[in-house]
Amino acid sequence: MNGDKTMEEELKEKVETTEEMITEPNQENPQEAQDLPNSPYPQYSPLYIPEENRRKNNKITVALIIILIFCLICGMIIAVSKLVEAAVNEASAEIPAWKEIYTEWKEELADLLASDDTKFDEDKGEFSGPIEDGEEYDGKNPDEYVDDGDSYVPKPEDKYYVELADSICDDLSYSVGKHNYSYFDEKKGVSIWVEYAQIEDGNLAFEDKINEALQDGAMYYAKKFGAEDVSDFALEVSTYVTYMDEEKLSVVVDERYYWETDEKVDLYCMNFDLKTGALLYNTSIIEPTEKLADAFREMSEFQNGYIEALDEMTDKEICEFFSDESTLIVFYTPVGLEVGLNYPNGWITATMKDYEKYLNKL
C-alpha cells in the first residue's frame, strides 16, 4: 500500500484548517483576520466600505462642493460687474445733447460778454441789439456777423429753394431788422438764445400788432419753459425773413431745444397779410389734397433725395400733416412757395414753383 495521503484526505484537511481560521481569527492582530489565506477575497461584504475610506471620500466631496460654490459666486460677481459696466456705458452714450450745446454756448457767451460793444444786463442776464441791414448773420451770437460772399441768395430762377435764408429787401416802404434775447443760468444748466424779427422804419397801419406777433412767435418756448422754471435746458431759435413785399411778409422760426433727454427740432411759419395785419393760418393758404401730396413727394425726392420718414407715409397721411396747423410748414420765398411738414425730431420741405393751383380757393 502506498503511504501517501489520498487526495480526498488532503482536501478534507484543507477544509478543516480553513474553517478553524474563520471561526477563530487572530485576536492579537485583527487586521490579519480580514483576509482569508490563499484567497483574494476580503472577509467583509463587497458593499461594505471601511470607515477610514468613508472619511476620505467625505472630505473630497466637501472640498468639491466648496470649490463649486466658490466658482458660482465668482461667476455671479463677474456677471454683475459686466451688467453694471454695460449699464454705465449705455448711460454714458445717452448723455443728452443739450450738455454739449450748453458747454459750447457757455464759451460763446463768455466771448460775447468780453466784447466792449455788447450791452449786457447782469441782473436780467440778457442782452439785445439789432442786426444792421446788409449784414449776414451766422445764427449763433449777435456780435458775430460774417459776409463771406458764399451765403445762399434765393433767386426766382433757382430750380428749388436750397436752404433757409434771409431775403430782406431795402427798396420797400418798410424794412425788417432782427433782435435777440438771451438768458444764461450756470447753476440750473439753462441756456437760451432767441432771435426774432421786427418791422422797422415803416408806416404800416398794423406794425405794432405784427411786431408783437413776430416776437411772441419766436419767444414761445423761452416763455413756456421759463415759466416752468426748468433746469438742464438749452434753446436756440433762429429767425429768417424768407419773403417780403408790399402785400405779404413771410418769416420762419427755426426752433431747437434740448431738455434732459427730450429733443425737439421744428419750423414755425408766420405769414402776414400787410394790408389787414392778419397772421394767416397756414392751413388757410393751401388745400391739402392728395394731388398736392403726390407733387410734394415727387419734388422732395428731387430736392432732398431719399427721406425715410416721408417714404413710410401714404399720401393720405401726408394730407393729414398738411391739415394740422402744428405740423404744416408753408412760407413764401423768391423761388416759390415752400411746403412741408414737421415730424418727430425733424422737418422737410419742397418747393412748389407753380403753387397757385394748390392754394385754397377763398
RAGI-V335865 format. One record per helix or strand. SS is the DSSP state (H for helix, E for strand). FROM is the first residue (numbers start at 1). TO is the last residue. Records with the same first field share a line. If there is no record, write none. Layout:
# RAGI-V335865
SS->FROM-TO + FROM-TO
This chain:
# RAGI-V335865
H->7-23 + 30-34 + 51-93 + 97-113 + 207-218 + 220-227 + 282-284 + 290-304 + 308-311 + 315-322 + 355-358
E->35-35 + 42-42 + 120-121 + 126-127 + 131-131 + 137-137 + 145-145 + 175-185 + 190-200 + 233-244 + 248-259 + 262-273 + 278-280 + 286-286 + 328-332 + 337-343 + 346-352 + 359-359
